[in-house]
Amino acid sequence: MVFQSYALLPHYNVFDNVAYGLKIRKLPKEEIQERVMNILKLVEMDGMESRMTNQLSGGQQQRVALARALVIEPGVLLFDEPLSNLDAKLRVTMRTEIRKIQQKVGITAIYVTHDQSEAMSISDKIIIMSKGKVEQIGTPREIYYHPSSRFVADFIGEANFLDAKVKSAGGDKAVIDVAGQELEVNNFAKAAPGDSAAL
C-alpha cells in the first residue's frame, strides 16, 4: 500500500525504508540488497539509498514509498490518494511516473483519488462512487462521454444541465423538449415518453 502521507520510517534511510518489508520476511541479505537496488533504479532513486527521508523532497519521498510497496512484489498495489500532498506540477509528473512503473512491473493497482483528471489520465477502468454506492463503472472514455447519472456527469465533466421533457423514445434515441426546442438525443438514461430528464 502507498499512503497519502507516505508513512516512511523517519529514523531509517532510503535503503532501510525500502528493505523493511523484505527484512520482515527474513529474506537473505544478498537478495534484499539486489532487490532494493533494482527497485530504487526503477523509481529513479538509485544513488540516494543512504539519504535520510527528511532530506528528500515530497516527490522523492513518494518514490521511496512506491519502491517500498513494489519491492515485495505484491499481487495488488493499493494507493490511497498518494499525490494529494504534492504541488500541482509535481502531481502531474508523479502520476505519469506511477502509471509508467505500474505498467512496467505489470501489477494491478487500485488507486483512490478525488482528482478527476488524475483518475482519467491513469486508469484503465474507473469506479465512480457516491456515499458508499457505486454510481458507474467504465473506461475513462465511457464515463466521460456516457455518464449514467447526473452525479457522474457533474463529477467527471464540466457540464451545464438543462431541464427537458421526453416526447418520444425508441431504441437508444429519444426526442426531448428543451425550452420549446425539440432535439433528438442518445437515450443513455433509458427515459420513457413523458419523463422529466436532464440534458
C-alpha positions as CSV (number, residue, x, y, z in Angstrom):
1,M,0.0,0.0,0.0
2,V,1.2,3.5,-0.8
3,F,-0.2,6.0,1.7
4,Q,-1.3,9.7,1.3
5,S,1.2,10.7,4.0
6,Y,3.9,8.3,2.6
7,A,4.3,6.7,6.1
8,L,8.1,6.5,5.8
9,L,10.1,5.5,8.8
10,P,11.9,8.7,9.8
11,H,14.8,7.1,11.6
12,Y,15.6,4.8,8.6
13,N,17.5,5.9,5.5
14,V,16.1,5.3,2.0
15,F,17.6,1.8,1.6
16,D,16.2,0.6,5.0
17,N,12.8,2.0,4.3
18,V,12.6,0.1,1.1
19,A,14.1,-3.0,2.6
20,Y,11.8,-3.1,5.6
21,G,9.2,-5.5,4.2
22,L,11.9,-7.8,2.9
23,K,13.7,-7.9,6.3
24,I,10.4,-8.7,8.0
25,R,10.0,-11.7,5.6
26,K,13.6,-12.8,6.6
27,L,15.0,-12.8,3.1
28,P,18.7,-13.4,2.7
29,K,20.9,-10.2,2.9
30,E,22.2,-10.6,-0.7
31,E,18.7,-10.9,-2.1
32,I,17.5,-7.9,-0.1
33,Q,20.4,-5.9,-1.4
34,E,19.8,-6.8,-5.0
35,R,16.0,-6.3,-4.9
36,V,16.2,-2.9,-3.2
37,M,18.9,-1.6,-5.6
38,N,16.8,-2.8,-8.6
39,I,13.6,-1.2,-7.4
40,L,15.5,2.1,-6.5
41,K,16.8,2.2,-10.0
42,L,13.2,1.6,-11.4
43,V,11.9,4.6,-9.4
44,E,15.0,6.7,-10.3
45,M,16.2,6.9,-6.7
46,D,19.5,4.9,-7.2
47,G,22.5,6.7,-5.6
48,M,20.2,8.1,-2.8
49,E,20.0,4.9,-0.7
50,S,21.9,6.3,2.2
51,R,19.9,9.6,2.5
52,M,17.5,10.1,5.4
53,T,13.9,10.6,4.4
54,N,13.8,14.1,5.9
55,Q,16.5,15.1,3.3
56,L,14.1,14.2,0.4
57,S,11.6,16.3,-1.5
58,G,7.9,15.3,-1.5
59,G,8.3,13.7,-4.9
60,Q,11.3,11.7,-3.8
61,Q,9.6,10.6,-0.6
62,Q,6.7,9.4,-2.7
63,R,9.1,7.4,-4.9
64,V,10.5,5.7,-1.8
65,A,7.0,4.8,-0.6
66,L,6.3,3.4,-4.1
67,A,9.6,1.4,-4.1
68,R,8.8,0.0,-0.6
69,A,5.4,-1.2,-1.8
70,L,6.8,-2.6,-5.1
71,V,9.9,-4.4,-3.7
72,I,7.8,-7.1,-2.0
73,E,6.3,-8.0,-5.4
74,P,2.6,-7.7,-4.3
75,G,-0.3,-9.2,-6.3
76,V,-2.2,-5.9,-6.0
77,L,-0.9,-2.4,-5.2
78,L,-3.2,-0.1,-3.2
79,F,-2.9,3.7,-3.5
80,D,-4.7,6.0,-1.0
81,E,-4.6,9.4,-2.6
82,P,-0.9,9.2,-2.9
83,L,-0.3,12.6,-4.7
84,S,-2.6,14.9,-2.6
85,N,0.4,16.2,-0.6
86,L,2.3,17.3,-3.7
87,D,2.1,20.6,-5.5
88,A,0.0,20.6,-8.8
89,K,3.0,20.5,-11.2
90,L,4.7,17.6,-9.3
91,R,1.3,15.7,-9.1
92,V,1.1,15.6,-12.9
93,T,4.7,14.4,-13.2
94,M,4.3,11.8,-10.5
95,R,1.0,10.4,-11.8
96,T,2.7,9.8,-15.2
97,E,5.6,8.1,-13.4
98,I,3.4,5.9,-11.3
99,R,1.5,4.8,-14.4
100,K,4.7,4.1,-16.3
101,I,6.1,2.0,-13.4
102,Q,2.8,0.2,-12.8
103,Q,2.7,-0.9,-16.5
104,K,6.4,-1.8,-16.5
105,V,6.0,-4.2,-13.5
106,G,2.6,-5.4,-14.5
107,I,0.9,-5.1,-11.1
108,T,-2.8,-4.5,-10.8
109,A,-3.3,-1.2,-8.9
110,I,-6.3,0.2,-7.1
111,Y,-6.0,3.9,-6.9
112,V,-8.3,6.1,-4.7
113,T,-8.5,9.8,-5.7
114,H,-10.8,12.7,-5.7
115,D,-8.9,14.3,-8.5
116,Q,-10.9,13.7,-11.7
117,S,-8.1,14.5,-14.1
118,E,-5.8,12.1,-12.2
119,A,-8.4,9.3,-12.5
120,M,-9.0,10.0,-16.1
121,S,-5.3,10.1,-17.1
122,I,-4.0,6.9,-15.3
123,S,-6.9,4.5,-15.3
124,D,-7.9,1.6,-17.4
125,K,-11.2,1.4,-15.6
126,I,-12.8,3.9,-13.2
127,I,-15.4,3.3,-10.5
128,I,-17.3,6.4,-9.5
129,M,-18.8,6.2,-6.0
130,S,-21.1,8.5,-4.1
131,K,-22.0,7.9,-0.4
132,G,-20.6,4.4,-0.5
133,K,-22.6,3.4,-3.6
134,V,-21.2,2.6,-7.0
135,E,-22.6,5.1,-9.5
136,Q,-20.8,3.8,-12.6
137,I,-18.0,1.5,-13.7
138,G,-16.3,2.0,-17.1
139,T,-13.3,3.2,-19.0
140,P,-12.4,6.9,-18.7
141,R,-13.9,7.5,-22.2
142,E,-17.2,5.7,-21.4
143,I,-17.6,7.6,-18.1
144,Y,-16.8,11.0,-19.7
145,Y,-18.9,10.6,-22.8
146,H,-21.7,8.4,-21.4
147,P,-22.3,9.3,-17.8
148,S,-25.0,7.0,-16.3
149,S,-26.3,9.6,-13.9
150,R,-26.4,13.4,-13.2
151,F,-24.0,12.8,-10.3
152,V,-21.4,11.2,-12.6
153,A,-21.8,13.9,-15.3
154,D,-21.4,16.7,-12.8
155,F,-18.5,15.0,-11.0
156,I,-16.4,14.0,-14.0
157,G,-17.1,16.7,-16.6
158,E,-17.6,20.4,-16.9
159,A,-21.3,20.4,-17.7
160,N,-24.4,22.5,-17.8
161,F,-27.7,20.8,-17.1
162,L,-30.9,21.8,-18.9
163,D,-34.3,20.5,-17.8
164,A,-36.1,18.6,-20.5
165,K,-39.2,16.6,-21.2
166,V,-39.1,13.3,-23.1
167,K,-41.5,13.5,-26.1
168,S,-40.8,10.0,-27.6
169,A,-38.2,7.3,-27.1
170,G,-37.2,4.3,-29.2
171,G,-34.1,2.1,-29.1
172,D,-31.2,4.1,-28.0
173,K,-32.6,7.5,-29.2
174,A,-35.1,9.9,-27.7
175,V,-36.8,13.2,-28.7
176,I,-36.8,15.7,-25.9
177,D,-38.3,19.2,-25.5
178,V,-35.8,21.7,-24.1
179,A,-37.2,25.2,-23.6
180,G,-39.6,24.8,-26.5
181,Q,-37.0,23.2,-28.9
182,E,-37.2,19.6,-29.9
183,L,-33.9,17.7,-30.1
184,E,-33.1,14.1,-30.9
185,V,-30.5,12.7,-28.4
186,N,-28.9,9.5,-27.3
187,N,-31.1,8.0,-24.6
188,F,-28.4,6.9,-22.1
189,A,-30.9,7.4,-19.2
190,K,-33.4,4.9,-20.8
191,A,-36.1,7.5,-20.3
192,A,-39.7,6.9,-21.4
193,P,-42.1,9.4,-23.1
194,G,-43.5,11.8,-20.6
195,D,-40.4,11.5,-18.2
196,S,-38.6,14.5,-17.0
197,A,-35.0,14.5,-18.0
198,A,-31.8,16.5,-17.9
199,L,-29.7,17.3,-21.0
